[in-house]
Amino acid sequence: MTDVDVQARLAALREQYGRRLRDDLQTMMAQTRELSEHQTAVKADSLETLRQGLHRMAGSAGTFGYAALSQDAREMEVWLQTLIEGSSQPTLQMLTALHDRLSNSYRNLERMQIAGMTEPDDSHPLASGERAIRVAVLADGDTGELIRSLSGFGYECRDLDAREIGADWRPDIAIVDTAKVEYDVWKPAVGAIPEAALIVLSAAGDFETRLDAVRNGAQGFFMHPVDVPSLEHRLRYLINLPQQDPYRVLIVDDDIELAEHFRLTLKQTGIESRVISDPRDVLIGLRDIVPDLVLIDINMPGCSGPELARIIRFDDDWLKIPLIYLSAESNVHRQAQALAQAGDDFLVKPIGDMALVSAVTARAQRSRQLSMALARDGLTGLIKHPAIKELIELEVARSQRTQAGACVVMIDIDRFKSINDTYGHGTGDYVIRLLANLLRQRLRRVDHVGRYGGEEFVAVLPSCQLENARETIERIRISFSQLECVAADEVFHATFSAGVASTREWPNAEALLEAADKAMYEAKQAGRNQTRIATP
């Protein structure tokens, strides 16, 4: 069978599946209407039939390009499963809501089929970071040196009149020099761009001045003379905040209905979680999702919460993850005993949805901040060598489970010793941070970038085809070579060489990294300032 025949059969199969989807949704809509008419005596078998239909749809729709429909079906299935396991009679409002959601899925399906489906692809686009971060500097025109310095780090900076800001160019960050711009001038301008983070520059550094900055919404504060590297470090921190992955929570509770309620409550606020009802599966769950925190019920058959917490703490990898007990235990003495056995905090059941979300968010945020501080390189803010190697191992394991290829890129700045010898180590650090910023801005949010050592960097690109990875790194390489590096009164250009390797050719992390490193050195030997693909 030729490639053309294969593609034709795949297209016919997709078309056939699309017709089946329409039929299945119409059938389930009819079933929910019938259940609504006999709401007072709904049989469990009828709900189970409906659940099985949703289960089949959830497991297959994504394969044929209907990812959103697959997710909807999964969520409806989970809701029905909870209802069935609880032996509860659905109310008329519940059945009406289910019918409305099925109808909405049917309408979305029709719109998708009219617009035309795209073929599933295991490679995600690599253009999410093409736009440079925009920084507006308000300092009454006296901004030339600051703008030049920040532009050298890859930011798009403008010196804007306060009355013009936001008219045709909306910044991501606003830097206001309160020593040169009056409050009644800059405050309305900043108020017109609430999405921009505010950094205040000031001539004074007393407590009252800092308090005033906080009350005006500042997320950064610097005194004159401004330490530009420290300012740029704060810019990087603020830029990274909205790009964090969702918080991840592992819920360990043998009360499946309650645990599922917790999961769905957290999901509504963007927190990803997994429920584990059998403590024996916890170690596997930890490896799969690497959570920011773990919620553990105290009273479980076969293994208590404190016993499970101590088992988790046997592994050094999980020492820094907060273990939060969630239990109906109200006796303060017994709570203290539980906390003494490897736990970090205690939440008492019953707990309201808002209280649960607030508690989990606060603790996960603190956990993420501590993890980032420990795992980030001080100069660049990128992931450190040990952490990036762990991420490579996780990505290799994930690509093997999902069959979606991933790529690793090794990058090394060309003739870096010469830069240090000619312009000094301070300029060398500047060039390293320049490349770090460019990589962070030009790669996708799902990608990881680490400083491997000295002037070497490693990028991990999940769900990415080899050629897509090469093209992306090539674009970044060209952009980097065109940036002006400033050293006192001199301007020079720097370049890098890169090697790209894919999990499809090297199925283990060590060999994958070694292949990328070897390809990078081949690029060096071929003349530098180029990207090479590793071949088996």
Summary of the structure (lengths in Angstrom):
residues: 536
radius of gyration: 27.5
end to end distance: 28.4
largest distance: 84.7
contacts: 1671
relative contact order: 0.07
helix: 54%
strand: 16%
